[in-house]
Amino acid sequence: MNKLIALTLVAFSIVLVNCKDKSGDDTEPTKTLNKSLITGKYWKMNTAPNFGHYFGSDGKYYLPDGVTEYGTWMWLNNSDSMEIDKPSTTGKSVWYVEYCTETELKMRQSGEPNGLIFYKQ
């Protein structure tokens, strides 16, 4: 009789696990840094202060129009860090890139605790 009860409990557990509703699985795929997706597009914040970045594949940093040169940028030691140099305004700054997808870029400026999310425009 004990074997029958144990077998029934195991079978019932298997049925419950297999019948679990999987339609509510909202796990988002891991976002990674794909450096090739950063260049050639304007990345803009959707919130204040509402600024953005345009990284040319030629190592030039542009105004949002993608035409007017504003400075330069480069990866530091082939890492996830980049240096942006805007000589006419803020000079050199280092940014740490957390991830870049087709539509989203998250990075933070050196010395800042939190990253900022930019969206492809």
N, C-alpha and C positions, 0 to 999 in steps of 0.2 A: 504494500500500500504506500509506503514512504517513497519507493521508486516511482510510482505513478504520480504522486504529488510533485516530486522533484522534476520529473519529465514534463509535466503540465506547466509548471512555472517557467522552465527553460523555453518551452515552445511559445508560451505567452509573451515572454520577453523578446524573443526573436520577432514575433509578429509586430509588437509595438515599435521596435527599432526600424523594421522595414517599412512600416506604414507612416513613418514620420513625414510630415509635410515639408518637402524640399523646395517648394515654390517661394518660400520666404527667405531663401538664402541670399542675403544682400552683401556678401563679402565682395569688396572691391579688389581688383587685381593690384598687386604691388606696383607702385610708381617708381621708376628707376630713372637714372640720368642717362639720356641718350643725347650726347653732345651734337650729333648731326642734325637734330631737330631745332636747335637754338637759333641758327642763323637764317637770315632772309625773311624775317617776319617781325612785326611790331608786337611786343609783349606789353600789355597795359593792365594796371590794377583796376578793378571794378569799384573800388572804394577810395575815399580820400586818403592820401593826397592826390590820387588819380594820375600818377606819373608812370612812365614806361621806359622800355629799352628797345633799341633796334641794333642788333649785332650783325654786321656784314660779314660774309664769308671771307672777305679780304682783310679782316682784322681791324676794320674801321667801325667806329661807333657813330651812329647816325641819329639825327632828329627823327621824330615819328614819320616824316615823309619818306624815309628810306633813301633820300637823295642827298640831303645836306649833311656834310661831314661835321661831326661834333667832337671827335676824339678818336681814341683807339681802344682796343680791348685784346686780351690774350689769356689763354689758359696758363696757369702757373705750374710748372713741372709736370705737365700732363696729368694734373689732379682734378679734383672737383672745385677748385678755386680759380677765380678769374680776376684779373686786374683790369679795371676800367680807368682810363685816363682822359679826363676832360680838362685840358690845360687852361681854357679860357674861364672856367668857373670853379669847380671843386677840386681839380687836380686828380691825383691817383687815389683810388679806393679799391679794396679787395672785397669780393663777394664770394660766398660759399654756396654752391648750387646743390640743392638736395635732390631734385628730380626735374626732368623735362619730358613731357609727353607731346603728342601732336598738338594739343590745345592748352596745356597748362605748364607753367614754369614756377618752381618754388625755390627761392634763394634768400639769403640774408647777408646784410653788409657786416663786415668785420666789426666786432664790438657790440652788435645788436643781439639780444637774446632770442628773438623770434624771427622766423622767416616770413617773407611776403610772397603772396601768390599772384602771379601775373597770368593773363589769359591772352591767347592769340587773337589779334584783331583782324 
